[in-house]
């Protein structure tokens, strides 16, 4: 006679919530505002550069200033800007003056 085959039951694992983004730790609302501000400034710079005539004051002077502000100041600021938590502030103030 054939042996009776029993199904092995698999343990059900708990389903976790949606995966958490690794950037949620570092990026806050202010970072996203700065990023979108950078995009807006750069789009404005390219728009000013496209205005005819090609040798106008806005095309040759103002648009490169807007582009430099966007690429050199605002984008890096959106990446590197981070507010200190209250816990970090208390750690920084408790350092002895003779020790680093």
MDTraj code that builds the backbone (N, CA, C; nanometers):
import mdtraj as md
import numpy as np

residues = "UNK UNK UNK UNK UNK UNK UNK UNK UNK UNK UNK UNK UNK UNK UNK UNK UNK UNK UNK UNK UNK UNK UNK UNK UNK UNK UNK UNK UNK UNK UNK UNK UNK UNK UNK UNK UNK UNK UNK UNK UNK UNK UNK UNK UNK UNK UNK UNK UNK UNK UNK UNK UNK UNK UNK UNK UNK UNK UNK UNK UNK UNK UNK UNK UNK UNK UNK UNK UNK UNK UNK UNK UNK UNK UNK UNK UNK UNK UNK UNK UNK UNK UNK UNK UNK UNK UNK UNK UNK UNK UNK UNK UNK UNK UNK UNK UNK UNK UNK UNK".split()
xyz = np.array([
    [0.0807, -0.1168, 0.0000],
    [0.0000, 0.0000, 0.0000],
    [0.0867, 0.1254, 0.0000],
    [0.0321, 0.2302, -0.0529],
    [0.1049, 0.3566, -0.0600],
    [0.0963, 0.4291, 0.0728],
    [0.2043, 0.4967, 0.1006],
    [0.2061, 0.5742, 0.2250],
    [0.1237, 0.7004, 0.2068],
    [0.0630, 0.7434, 0.3121],
    [-0.0169, 0.8653, 0.3092],
    [0.0775, 0.9857, 0.3219],
    [0.0719, 1.0763, 0.2274],
    [0.1599, 1.1932, 0.2244],
    [0.0894, 1.3088, 0.2935],
    [0.1575, 1.3644, 0.3888],
    [0.0992, 1.4806, 0.4571],
    [0.1712, 1.6064, 0.4116],
    [0.0970, 1.7116, 0.3989],
    [0.1555, 1.8391, 0.3594],
    [0.2235, 1.9026, 0.4787],
    [0.3398, 1.9552, 0.4528],
    [0.4086, 2.0284, 0.5580],
    [0.3546, 2.1707, 0.5580],
    [0.3264, 2.2172, 0.6744],
    [0.2756, 2.3544, 0.6812],
    [0.3930, 2.4515, 0.6932],
    [0.3825, 2.5579, 0.6214],
    [0.4841, 2.6618, 0.6268],
    [0.4413, 2.7676, 0.7262],
    [0.5378, 2.8156, 0.7980],
    [0.5050, 2.9244, 0.8908],
    [0.4765, 3.0501, 0.8125],
    [0.3751, 3.1150, 0.8533],
    [0.3427, 3.2409, 0.7885],
    [0.4224, 3.3508, 0.8560],
    [0.4908, 3.4277, 0.7746],
    [0.5669, 3.5388, 0.8288],
    [0.4779, 3.6615, 0.8340],
    [0.5091, 3.7456, 0.9282],
    [0.4319, 3.8684, 0.9389],
    [0.4673, 3.9594, 0.8231],
    [0.3657, 4.0143, 0.7658],
    [0.3892, 4.1085, 0.6582],
    [0.4188, 4.2439, 0.7195],
    [0.5258, 4.3024, 0.6724],
    [0.5622, 4.4340, 0.7234],
    [0.4967, 4.5416, 0.6378],
    [0.5051, 4.6609, 0.6848],
    [0.4489, 4.7737, 0.6111],
    [0.5319, 4.7967, 0.4857],
    [0.4939, 4.8954, 0.4095],
    [0.5655, 4.9275, 0.2873],
    [0.7114, 4.9563, 0.3206],
    [0.8023, 4.9249, 0.2288],
    [0.9445, 4.9469, 0.2573],
    [0.9730, 5.0949, 0.2834],
    [1.0607, 5.1174, 0.3764],
    [1.0939, 5.2533, 0.4165],
    [1.2104, 5.3022, 0.3321],
    [1.2002, 5.4224, 0.2836],
    [1.3061, 5.4808, 0.2033],
    [1.4276, 5.5108, 0.2899],
    [1.5472, 5.4821, 0.2408],
    [1.6661, 5.5145, 0.3198],
    [1.6895, 5.6650, 0.3304],
    [1.6264, 5.7444, 0.2433],
    [1.6453, 5.8887, 0.2467],
    [1.5556, 5.9575, 0.3484],
    [1.4597, 5.8858, 0.4052],
    [1.3684, 5.9495, 0.4993],
    [1.4405, 5.9931, 0.6262],
    [1.5532, 5.9329, 0.6554],
    [1.6299, 5.9714, 0.7731],
    [1.6962, 6.1076, 0.7508],
    [1.7467, 6.1294, 0.6313],
    [1.8290, 6.2466, 0.6040],
    [1.7517, 6.3635, 0.5461],
    [1.6495, 6.3376, 0.4670],
    [1.5789, 6.4443, 0.3977],
    [1.4530, 6.4819, 0.4733],
    [1.4327, 6.6116, 0.4875],
    [1.3116, 6.6621, 0.5503],
    [1.2406, 6.7540, 0.4506],
    [1.1348, 6.8197, 0.4965],
    [1.0602, 6.9086, 0.4078],
    [1.1476, 7.0214, 0.3547],
    [1.2327, 7.0745, 0.4400],
    [1.3179, 7.1864, 0.3986],
    [1.4108, 7.1449, 0.2844],
    [1.4602, 7.0222, 0.2865],
    [1.5471, 6.9753, 0.1792],
    [1.4715, 6.9693, 0.0468],
    [1.3492, 6.9190, 0.0509],
    [1.2701, 6.9127, -0.0715],
    [1.2330, 7.0521, -0.1213],
    [1.2030, 7.1451, -0.0307],
    [1.1748, 7.2824, -0.0728],
    [1.2956, 7.3439, -0.1414],
    [1.4135, 7.3242, -0.0855],
    [1.5349, 7.3774, -0.1474],
    [1.5609, 7.3123, -0.2830],
    [1.5349, 7.1827, -0.2941],
    [1.5553, 7.1139, -0.4210],
    [1.4628, 7.1693, -0.5291],
    [1.3354, 7.1863, -0.4964],
    [1.2416, 7.2404, -0.5947],
    [1.2708, 7.3873, -0.6255],
    [1.3190, 7.4620, -0.5270],
    [1.3616, 7.5998, -0.5522],
    [1.4790, 7.6015, -0.6497],
    [1.5721, 7.5077, -0.6335],
    [1.6845, 7.4976, -0.7267],
    [1.6385, 7.4682, -0.8678],
    [1.5421, 7.3752, -0.8820],
    [1.4884, 7.3469, -1.0147],
    [1.4229, 7.4712, -1.0745],
    [1.3478, 7.5447, -0.9946],
    [1.2797, 7.6643, -1.0452],
    [1.3796, 7.7708, -1.0886],
    [1.4852, 7.7907, -1.0110],
    [1.5867, 7.8917, -1.0458],
    [1.6592, 7.8520, -1.1736],
    [1.6897, 7.7242, -1.1888],
    [1.7592, 7.6794, -1.3099],
    [1.6684, 7.6907, -1.4325],
    [1.5428, 7.6554, -1.4186],
    [1.4494, 7.6700, -1.5312],
    [1.4354, 7.8172, -1.5689],
    [1.4291, 7.9050, -1.4681],
    [1.4234, 8.0483, -1.4963],
    [1.5496, 8.0952, -1.5674],
    [1.6648, 8.0448, -1.5267],
    [1.7906, 8.0816, -1.5923],
    [1.7940, 8.0396, -1.7378],
    [1.7491, 7.9175, -1.7663],
    [1.7465, 7.8731, -1.9059],
    [1.6426, 7.9504, -1.9872],
    [1.5320, 7.9862, -1.9244],
    [1.4323, 8.0668, -1.9955],
    [1.4893, 8.2039, -2.0308],
    [1.5559, 8.2672, -1.9356],
    [1.6156, 8.3981, -1.9633],
    [1.7236, 8.3888, -2.0707],
    [1.7924, 8.2760, -2.0771],
    [1.8948, 8.2580, -2.1785],
    [1.8339, 8.2415, -2.3175],
    [1.7126, 8.1919, -2.3252],
    [1.6512, 8.1652, -2.4555],
    [1.5808, 8.2865, -2.5152],
    [1.5695, 8.3956, -2.4404],
    [1.4996, 8.5138, -2.4907],
    [1.5834, 8.5805, -2.5998],
    [1.5155, 8.6180, -2.7097],
    [1.5847, 8.6867, -2.8190],
    [1.6028, 8.8328, -2.7846],
    [1.6964, 8.8996, -2.8292],
    [1.8130, 8.8588, -2.9079],
    [1.9161, 8.7880, -2.8200],
    [2.0043, 8.7148, -2.8819],
    [2.0987, 8.6313, -2.8076],
    [2.2010, 8.7134, -2.7303],
    [2.2251, 8.8380, -2.7734],
    [2.3253, 8.9197, -2.7050],
    [2.2626, 9.0236, -2.6122],
    [2.1462, 8.9960, -2.5596],
    [2.0806, 9.0887, -2.4675],
    [2.1423, 9.0779, -2.3278],
    [2.1127, 9.1762, -2.2453],
    [2.1658, 9.1794, -2.1086],
    [2.1181, 9.0598, -2.0272],
    [1.9901, 9.0225, -2.0428],
    [1.9367, 8.9100, -1.9649],
    [1.9979, 8.7773, -2.0089],
    [2.0277, 8.7628, -2.1374],
    [2.0864, 8.6385, -2.1852],
    [2.2323, 8.6234, -2.1461],
    [2.3057, 8.7324, -2.1439],
    [2.4499, 8.7240, -2.1201],
    [2.4904, 8.7452, -1.9748],
    [2.4088, 8.8133, -1.8942],
    [2.4504, 8.8457, -1.7575],
    [2.3590, 8.7808, -1.6532],
    [2.2303, 8.8038, -1.6654],
    [2.1381, 8.7601, -1.5598],
    [2.1184, 8.6083, -1.5604],
    [2.1021, 8.5474, -1.6769],
    [2.0779, 8.4024, -1.6800],
    [2.1964, 8.3216, -1.6272],
    [2.3220, 8.3550, -1.6582],
    [2.4311, 8.2788, -1.5963],
    [2.4367, 8.2943, -1.4445],
    [2.3951, 8.4105, -1.3933],
    [2.3913, 8.4286, -1.2481],
    [2.2881, 8.3353, -1.1858],
    [2.1701, 8.3271, -1.2465],
    [2.0669, 8.2364, -1.1956],
    [2.1127, 8.0899, -1.2034],
    [2.1768, 8.0537, -1.3135],
    [2.2235, 7.9159, -1.3285],
    [2.3313, 7.8819, -1.2257],
    [2.4223, 7.9748, -1.2023],
    [2.5271, 7.9505, -1.1023],
    [2.4679, 7.9407, -0.9622],
    [2.3712, 8.0260, -0.9314],
    [2.3049, 8.0169, -0.8008],
    [2.2376, 7.8814, -0.7825],
    [2.1707, 7.8354, -0.8862],
    [2.1014, 7.7077, -0.8769],
    [2.1959, 7.5902, -0.8626],
    [2.2992, 7.5862, -0.9496],
    [2.3887, 7.4708, -0.9500],
    [2.4901, 7.4727, -0.8360],
    [2.5400, 7.5889, -0.8003],
    [2.6499, 7.5948, -0.7026],
    [2.6014, 7.6154, -0.5598],
    [2.4903, 7.6849, -0.5404],
    [2.4449, 7.7130, -0.4041],
    [2.3219, 7.6332, -0.3613],
    [2.2172, 7.6363, -0.4411],
    [2.0889, 7.5830, -0.3943],
    [2.0865, 7.4301, -0.3952],
    [2.1361, 7.3653, -0.5026],
    [2.1370, 7.2187, -0.5038],
    [2.2242, 7.1598, -0.3929],
    [2.3485, 7.2064, -0.3755],
    [2.4265, 7.1524, -0.2627],
    [2.3641, 7.1838, -0.1272],
    [2.3003, 7.2995, -0.1140],
    [2.2341, 7.3323, 0.0121],
    [2.1200, 7.2346, 0.0397],
    [2.0484, 7.1939, -0.0654],
    [1.9391, 7.0986, -0.0443],
    [1.9918, 6.9615, -0.0043],
    [2.1109, 6.9274, -0.0473],
    [2.1681, 6.7976, -0.0116],
    [2.2272, 6.8006, 0.1283],
    [2.3012, 6.9051, 0.1607],
    [2.3766, 6.9083, 0.2860],
    [2.3020, 6.9688, 0.4032],
    [2.1895, 7.0362, 0.3798],
    [2.1161, 7.0996, 0.4894],
    [2.0573, 6.9932, 0.5806],
    [2.0860, 7.0073, 0.7094],
    [2.0310, 6.9141, 0.8082],
    [2.0187, 6.9866, 0.9405],
    [1.9005, 6.9819, 0.9974],
    [1.8784, 7.0427, 1.1278],
    [1.9263, 6.9507, 1.2363],
    [1.9847, 7.0087, 1.3387],
    [2.0271, 6.9277, 1.4518],
    [1.9080, 6.9001, 1.5415],
    [1.9035, 6.7792, 1.5921],
    [1.7990, 6.7441, 1.6876],
    [1.8339, 6.8024, 1.8236],
    [1.7370, 6.8051, 1.9130],
    [1.7616, 6.8564, 2.0481],
    [1.8623, 6.7690, 2.1209],
    [1.8612, 6.6384, 2.0934],
    [1.9559, 6.5480, 2.1570],
    [2.0989, 6.5796, 2.1138],
    [2.1177, 6.6084, 1.9847],
    [2.2510, 6.6408, 1.9346],
    [2.2999, 6.7721, 1.9934],
    [2.2094, 6.8697, 2.0096],
    [2.2490, 6.9976, 2.0677],
    [2.2957, 6.9809, 2.2113],
    [2.2299, 6.8957, 2.2887],
    [2.2684, 6.8774, 2.4274],
    [2.4025, 6.8057, 2.4370],
    [2.4330, 6.7158, 2.3444],
    [2.5623, 6.6486, 2.3443],
    [2.6744, 6.7469, 2.3141],
    [2.6501, 6.8389, 2.2196],
    [2.7529, 6.9344, 2.1811],
    [2.7844, 7.0323, 2.2929],
    [2.6892, 7.0672, 2.3759],
    [2.7135, 7.1656, 2.4809],
    [2.7793, 7.1051, 2.6033],
    [2.7795, 6.9730, 2.6171],
    [2.8364, 6.9085, 2.7341],
    [2.9833, 6.8725, 2.7187],
    [3.0497, 6.9165, 2.6150],
    [3.1904, 6.8848, 2.5939],
    [3.2750, 6.9725, 2.6858],
    [3.3720, 6.9106, 2.7517],
    [3.4624, 6.9856, 2.8374],
    [3.5496, 7.0776, 2.7520],
    [3.5830, 7.1976, 2.8028],
    [3.6597, 7.2903, 2.7218],
    [3.8009, 7.2409, 2.6913],
    [3.8586, 7.1558, 2.7743],
    [3.9947, 7.1082, 2.7518],
    [4.0015, 6.9890, 2.6608],
    [3.8892, 6.9250, 2.6349],
    [3.8882, 6.8050, 2.5522],
    [3.8178, 6.8330, 2.4200],
    [3.8592, 6.7598, 2.3181],
    [3.7940, 6.7781, 2.1891],
    [3.7147, 6.6580, 2.1519],
])
top = md.Topology()
chain = top.add_chain()
for i, resn in enumerate(residues, 1):
    res = top.add_residue(resn, chain, resSeq=i)
    for name in ("N", "CA", "C"):
        top.add_atom(name, md.element.get_by_symbol(name[0]), res)
traj = md.Trajectory(xyz[None], top)
